[in-house]
Amino acid sequence: MDQANQITAYATLAIAILSPISILIAFYAVKKQNRQAIKANNDFKLSLGADLAIRLEERFICKDFKAIRTKSAQSFLGQVESNDFEEVFDFFETVGLLLRLEAFNSEIVHNFFFHWINLYWTAGKGYISTKRQDTKTVWQDFEFAFQKTTEIEKIKDQNSKDLYLSGERLKEQLTEEIFKK
């Protein structure tokens, strides 16, 4: 075998050995890049979710919506005749929809809204049941938000008094809703 053929043979052998190694290196580089992209996407999604929750909270605590919440609490306590609580239910329907669509995660919703979701769901579940006789799907996403945030509350504190609101505690929280500034 002449020297040129030997060099070609060795070069071919070297390529045959190094090609799979190059492929493995490229594979792991792409895999690492993919993990980094997923992490960046998750971080971005978390940031957007937190921003969205902050904006919803601002809406929830604004003066106009606070007046609706006050009238709703008064209605549940039998002090006034009003269906304003439907607007509160609709607000939590939106929160639940965004949660179900994963615009933000359950932890964020729990942190920002569990107290009120729990309060209004508990106070209004009889009314919601009545409305569902006509429209089965009414406030389903509100219920979804209630279920998801309740699951988190159970994990955080199995003995939470908010998990099973007694009639007296419900009345206390509705009264607080009226007098909170």
N, C-alpha and C positions, 0 to 999 in steps of 0.2 A: 504494500500500500504506500503510495507516495505521500509526501509531506502535506500537500494541499488537501488530499482526501482525509488525512488524519486530523488536520485542523478543523475541517468541516465536520467530521464525526464528533470531535470533542465539543465543538460549538453547538451542534445539535443536541448532544447529551446535556450540556450546561443549560440550554434553553428548556429542554424537557424537564430538568430538575427544578429550575428557577421559576418556570411558569406557574405551577401550582402554588408555590410560595407567594408569588406576586398576587395571584388571585385571592389567597387567604388574607394577605395584608389589605388588599382593596376591600374585601368583604368586611373585615373588622372595622376598617375606617368608615365605610358606609353605615355600618351598624351603629357605631359611636355617633356619627353625625345625625342619624335618625333619632337616637335617644335624646340628643341635645335639642333637636327640633321639637320633639314631643314635650320636653321639659319647658322650652320657651313658649310653646303654645299653651300649655297648662298654666304657666305663670301669667301669661297674657289674659287667658280666660278668667283666672281668679281675680286679677286686677279689674277687669271689666265687670265681673259679678259683684265685687265689693262696691264699685262705683254705682252700679245700678241699684244695689240695696240702699246705699246712702241717699240716692235721689228719691227712691220710694219712701224711705223714712222721712225725708224732708216734706214730701207730700202728705204723709200720714200725720205728722205733727204740726202742719201749718194751721193757722188760725181758722180758716174756713172749714177744713176737714175736722178739726177739733170740735167745732160747733156741731157738726154732723154726728160725731162720736158721742158727744154729750147728750144730744137728743135721742140717739139710739139707746144709750144706757138708761136714760129716763124712761124710754118706752119699755125696755125689758123689766124695769122696776115697777111698771104700771103707773108712772107719774104723768105721762103724756101719751097721747094717741099719735103714733107716727110709724112710718115704714122706712125712715131714714137708714135704719140698719141694713137695708138692702144695698145701699151704696157702700157701706163698710164691707159687706159680704162680697160685693163686686170687686172692691179693692183687693181683698184676699184671694178672690178668684184669679185676678191678674198675677198676683204673687205666686199662686200655685201653678198657673200655666207656665210662667217663666221658670219655676223650679222644675216642673215636669220636662220642659224643653231643654233643661240644663243650662239656662242662661246664667244661673248661679247655683251653688250647691246647698244642700240641706243645712250644713253647719252655719252658713251665712244667714239663711232664713231663720234658723233657730235663734241665733244670736240677736238679730234685729227685731224679730216679730213673734217669737213663741208666746210670750205673755198675752198679746192681743189676739193672736190666732186662736189660742186655747180659750180665752175669755169669750170671744164672739161666737166661736163654734159651739161651746158649751151652752151659752145663753140662747143661741138661735137654732139649735138642732131640732127642736120641736117644730118650729116654723118651717125650717128647711124640709123636714119630712113631709109636712103638709103640702108644700109647694111641689115636691117630687111626685106627688100623686098625679099632678097634671103634666109636669115636665121632668122626666126621670134623670136628666143630665144636669139639672140646675145646680150650680155651685160644686160640681165634681172636683174641680181643681182646688177650690178652697178646702174641700175634704182631704184631698191629696196632701196639701200643705200641712193640714192638721195632723194627719197620720205620720208624715215624715218628721215633723218637728217633735211630735210626741215620742217617737222612737228615740230620738237624740236625748230628749229630757230623761227618758227611762235609763239610758246608758249613763248619763251624767249624774243623776240622782234618783235612784229607785224609790226613795222615800219622799220625793217632791210632792208637796201639798197641791201643786198645780196639776198633777196628773189626774186626780179625781177630785174636782172641785165640789165641795159640799155646797148645799144651798146657801148656807151662811157665808162661806168664803166667796161664792159667786156674787152674792149681794154686796159684800164689802168691796170687791174689785169693781163692780159696776158703779158703786157710789164714788169710789176713787176716780173713776173715769169722768164723772160729772164734775168733781171739784178740782181736778188737776189743772193747773194753769200752764 
